[in-house]
């Protein structure tokens, strides 16, 4: 009788610890795996280490222990630049484009790690996948709306042809229409086989756009499961509100403003 070996997950983290000061980790012994083609959303109270986890996976914090494996290849000791080449792309929190450069120039920077012969075609593919940007190629990125800038930043990350897209607070400061557009785009990206790992304070909408939920509390994974299960767990509602499990919520949930339009 033939047996099959389960496919290697796109992202595998084992006992991973990292922080900003040597021997003082913010993220503590995190272990998890995310398959290709799925969206995993990391949620939890403020200060739980969610953004630090993404930065650590990308190599922007001090590694303490454990490993990060991308499609079967360990990248733990690689620089951020080398991790980008290995298939990890990061969209940090807040506006992270080059505001005084055009949309086209920003996209060209997004393909800088690819061989020269692939760069032009990769920009063309990015524009085909983000058609809303094509009408703005000559505009300065800083003159786009908040929703358009977030799409540009995702397009820049995707232009590098990653296996894994890490994205921090994609809905921050966006209108409801812009949030829907961004979350829909992340679902479309996952449908192409890319693994998407998102940190999101807009818990309801973030989990609704996800396959998996990861709850962090005080630098550690407190619970994982399907996005639906996490969203509907009464204990998790306390965690989302800022309290420790089993305690009363400490403060109201984070909300995003609607000042930026698509």
N, C-alpha and C positions, 0 to 999 in steps of 0.2 A: 504494500500500500504506500503510495507516494504521499509525502508530507510537504507542506508549503511553509516557508519562513515568512513571518509578518514583515511587511515593507518597513524599511527604516523611516522613522518620522522625519519630517522636514527639519524640526528643531527638537533637540534633546538636551535638557539641562540636568546635571546631576550634582547634588550637594554644593551648589554654587553660592559663594559668598563674595561680596565686593562692597566697597565703600569709597570714601573720598580721602580718608586719612589711613595711613598704614596701621594694620592690626585693629581697626575700628570699623567693622563692616556695618553697612546699613541694610544690605540684603543678606539674610542668614540661611545657609544650607537649603536653598531652593532646588527642588527636583520636579521636573515635569516634562512632558513630551507633547508636541502639537503636530498632527499630521499635515501633509500637503493638502491644499484646497480647503482649509477650514479657517474660520475667524475665531480667535480666542481673545476674550476681553478680560483685562485685569482690573478689578475694582477693589474698593476698600476705603477706609477713612483717610483723611489727609495725614501725611507723614508716615504712611504705611510702607513706603519704599517702592512704590509702583514705578515712578519715573526712574529711580535709581536702578531698578531691575533692567529696564530697557537700555539705559546708558551702559550698564555693566555688560549686557549681552553684546553691545556694539564695541566694547573696549574703551569706553570713556571714563571708567572709574578704576580704582585700584583693586585688582583681583587678589583674593585671600586664599580660596580653596575651591575645589570642584572643577567641573568642566562644562564647556559649551560645544555642542556637536551640531554641525549643519550638514544635513543629508549624508551622514556617515563620516564626515570629516571633522576632526576636532580643530577648533579655532581659538581655544582658550588663551593661548599665548601670542596670538597674532595682534597686530596693531589694528586700529579702526579702518585704516586704508586697506589693509590686507583682508579684513573681514568683508569689506565692501566687494572686493574682487572675488571672495569666496561665496558670495551670494546673499549677504545681509545688507539691507538698506534701512536707514533710519530717517523718519520725519520727526524732528524734535517738536516740543511744545512751543506754541506761539508762531508768529510769522518768521520763517527761516529761509526766505528767498533773498535774492540780491535786488533790493528795491530800485536802485538806479541803473539797472541793466534791463534790457527788454526781455519779454517772455521767451523769444527765440534764444537769446544769449543764456538765459537761465537753463533752458533745456539742453543747450550744448554743454554747459558745465555738468549737467547730470550724467552725460555719457563719457566724461573725461577718462574714466578708468577702462573703457572698452578699447580694443584695438582700433586704430584709426579707420580702417576699412569698414568697420561696423557702425561708426558714429552717426553718419548721415542717415542711414537706414533706421537706426534706433530712434532718432528724433522723429522721423516720419511715422514710425510705429506708435510712438507716444502720442503724436497728434491725432492719429487715427483712433486711438483709445480714449483720448480726451478732446473730442471735436469742439467743445466750447472754447478751447484756448486758441484755435486756429485764427479766429477773427481778431485776436489781440496780439499777434506775434510781434508787432512793432511797438507795442505799448510798454512803458516802464512797468515792471512788476508791482512797484509800490503804488501805482495808480489803479490797480484792480480792486474789486470789492473783496471783502474778507473771504467769501465763499470761493471766488475765483482764485485767490492767492492760495487757499488750501488745496484746491485741485491742482494748481501749478506745482506745489511742493510735492504732492503725491506723484504727479507725472514725472518730475525730476528724479524722484527715487526709483520709480518703475522703469525709467529709461535705461537704467543700469542693468536691467534684466535680472532682478534678484530672485532667489528662491523664497526668501523670507522678507516680509515688509514689517518693520517695527514702526508704530506710529503713536505719538503721545498727544492725548487730548485733541483729537481732530475736530471736535465740535465746539471748541472753546471760542466764545464770543460770536458765534454764528446765529443767524436767524433760523427759525424752524425749517423754512424751505431749504436753506443752505445746508443745514444738518442732514436733512433727508437725502439731498443730493450726494453729500460726502459719504454717508453710510451706504447708500446704494452702490456707489462706485467701489467701495471696499468689498462689498459682496461680489460684484462683478470681477474684481481682481482675484478673489479667492476661487471663483468658478473656473479660472484659467489654470488652477493648480498651485498658485502661490499660497504660502502660509502667511496669514496676517495675524500679528500680535498687537493688540491695541490696548492702551491705557485710556480709560474714559471715566470722567466723573459724572457724566450724564448717564446714570446707571440704567434707567429704564430703556432709553433708546439704544444705548450701546449694546446691552444684552439682547435686545430684540433683533439686532443686526448680526448676532454672533451665533456660532455653533457651541462654543465652550465658554465657561466662566471660571475665572481664577480669582479667589478672594485672598487678599493679603492683609495681614494685621501685624504691625510692629516688625516688619522686615521678613516675615515668614509667610508661607502659604498656609492659610487656615482651612480652606476648603476648595475643592474643584468639582466640576460636574458639568452637565449640559447647561447651556445658558438659561433655558426655561426653568430648570430645577433651582438654579441659583437665584433667579429673579423672584421665584415664588416661595422661597424658604423664609419663614418668619424670623428665624434667628439672623439671617443675612440682612434683613431690613434694619436691624439694630446696628450691624456692622456698617452698612452704607450710611447710616445717620451719624457715624462717628464714635459709637460706643464700643467697648470690648464685648466679646460674646458673653451673654448672660448679665449684662449691665444695662442701665437705662441709657438711651442715646444722649450724646453730649451736646450736639448742635444740629441745626437743620441741614438738610442735604444741599450740596453745591448746586447752584443754578447757573445757567449760561444766559447771557443777554442776547437780545435780538437786534443789536444795533447794526450789524453787518448784513447786507443783503447779497443774494446770489448775483 
